[in-house]
Amino acid sequence: MSKTLFTTENLPDGLIVKETFGMIQVTGTVEVSNKGIIRGMLQRNKNEYQEVIDSFVDSAPYEANAILGVQIATSSQQFSNGTFLYVTYIGTPAIVEQT
């Protein structure tokens, strides 16, 4: 089931919240340093940032068709094997319907 992410305080006109679920949180890692030629070629079709978003959406209950109040936090860390961005998504899954 497709889910819509809302970062606004209020839903658009014509939508109401029918049911909410417990808050969800997902943190993922995105390498932001140069990966080198070999790793770059092997992972050229990999979108780590999209994988974090997909993981967040997939962690919502199946019945939910929206995630409300989505907030994003980031931090970065440099290690000997590269620089990484940690992305955290937080939100409340819900069932949203048109009025």
N, C-alpha and C positions, 0 to 999 in steps of 0.2 A: 504494500500500500504506500502511496506517495504521501509525504508529509511536508507541510509548509512551515518554515521557520519565521517567527515574528520577533523582532527586536524592539518594537515600539511598546509604549506603555498601554496604549489603547488599541483594540481591534478595529479594523476598517468598518465603516457603516455597513449594516446588513448582516453582520456575523455575531453570533453569541456563543458563549462557552457552555456546552452541555455537561461536560464532566472533565475533571482534572485528575492527574495521577501524581505520584511522588516525583520530586525533582530528580533530574538525572545529571550526571557530570562525566565527561570523558576528557582525558588528557592524552595527547599524542605527540610524537616527536617528528620534526621535519628537519632534515639536514640542510643547512643553508651555506655550507662551505663548498668549495670546489671539490668535486668527487674524483677528479682525475679522468683520464681518457677511457680506461677500461671500464671502470664502474659507471661512468657516464653513458657509455654505449650500452652496457647491459641493463641499465635502469632508465633509459631515455623515455620510455613510455609510462614510467611510474610517476604518479602525482601524489606525493606523500601528504600534502595539505588536503587534497580531496578525500584521501583515505581517512583522515581524522574526522572530517565532516560526515562522511558516510558512516563511520563507527558511531558517532554521536546520534545520528538519526536512527540507526539500527538498534540502539540501546533503548529506544522508547518502546512502550508496549505496542503490540501489533494494532490494537483498536484505535490508538491515537492517530489523528490525521493532521496534527499541528504540534509544534513545540513553541510555547509562549515565553516571553521575557528572556530570550536568548542573550547571554552575555559571553564575551570572549576575553580571556586573559592570556598574556604571553610572557615568556621569559626566555632568556638564551643562556647557553653555557658553552664554553670552549674547552675541548678535550684534545688529547694528542691525536686522535683519529678524526677530528673535524669539529665544526661549530654546529650546534643544534638549537633549534627553536622549539620550545615546549608550548603547545597550544592547548588551552583548556576551554571547553564549551560547557556551559551550564544552562539549563532551562527546565521548564515544566511541561511535560507532555499533556495534551488535552484532546478532547473531541470537540471540534468547532463546527457549527452548522449555520446555514443561512437562515435569516428570519423570514 
